[in-house]
Amino acid sequence: MARITYYVALPFVRGDDGSLAAEGGVECANPQAAVGRARAMAHGKAGAVAFSRSGEPELGDFDPAVVLAVFGEVPADLSEL
């Protein structure tokens, strides 16, 4: 089975109660694209994060996410990416 790496940009917004919530993430072609997209997403939002995640989709087996860049405010615990 083939391992694959996904690169993702994920924006966060602040809810009415002040909590941070993720909006829809965007898969990107490479790490540089994910960082650039996250930087752009952070404008007008609380913040955004770029991360990668490697694994075997056929098995549903993925390594923990690797944070590539953080812009603005994001949750302190990003372990659930």
C-alpha positions in Angstrom: 0.0 0.0 0.0 1.2 3.5 -0.8 1.9 6.2 1.7 0.8 9.6 0.7 1.3 13.1 2.2 -1.4 15.6 2.2 -0.7 19.4 2.6 -3.5 21.4 4.0 -4.4 25.0 4.9 -7.0 25.4 7.6 -8.5 28.7 8.7 -10.0 29.4 12.1 -12.7 31.8 13.1 -13.7 33.1 16.6 -17.2 32.1 17.7 -19.7 34.2 19.5 -18.5 32.7 22.8 -14.9 33.5 22.0 -13.8 30.0 21.1 -11.8 29.2 18.0 -13.4 26.9 15.4 -12.0 25.5 12.2 -13.6 26.3 8.9 -13.2 24.2 5.7 -9.6 23.2 5.0 -8.1 23.3 1.5 -5.8 20.6 0.3 -2.7 22.0 -1.5 -0.2 20.6 -3.9 3.0 21.1 -1.8 4.2 22.6 1.5 4.9 26.0 0.0 1.4 26.2 -1.4 -0.1 25.2 2.0 1.8 27.9 3.8 0.9 30.6 1.2 -2.8 29.6 1.3 -2.8 29.6 5.1 -1.2 33.1 5.1 -3.9 34.3 2.8 -6.7 32.6 4.7 -5.6 34.3 8.0 -6.7 37.7 6.6 -10.1 38.5 7.9 -10.1 35.4 10.2 -8.8 34.7 13.6 -5.9 32.8 12.1 -4.9 29.8 10.0 -2.5 26.9 10.1 -0.6 25.0 7.3 0.1 21.3 8.1 1.0 18.0 6.5 -0.2 14.6 7.2 1.2 11.3 5.9 -0.3 7.9 5.9 -2.0 5.1 4.1 -5.6 6.2 3.2 -6.6 2.7 2.2 -6.1 1.6 5.8 -7.1 4.9 7.5 -3.7 4.9 9.1 -2.1 8.4 9.4 0.8 9.8 11.3 0.2 12.8 13.5 0.0 16.1 11.7 3.1 18.2 11.2 2.5 21.9 11.6 4.3 23.9 8.8 3.2 27.4 9.8 0.8 29.3 12.0 -0.7 32.7 11.3 -2.7 34.7 13.8 -4.7 32.9 16.5 -5.2 29.1 16.4 -6.1 26.7 19.2 -3.1 25.8 21.4 -3.8 22.1 21.0 -3.6 21.2 17.3 -3.3 17.5 18.0 -6.7 16.7 16.4 -5.6 17.9 12.9 
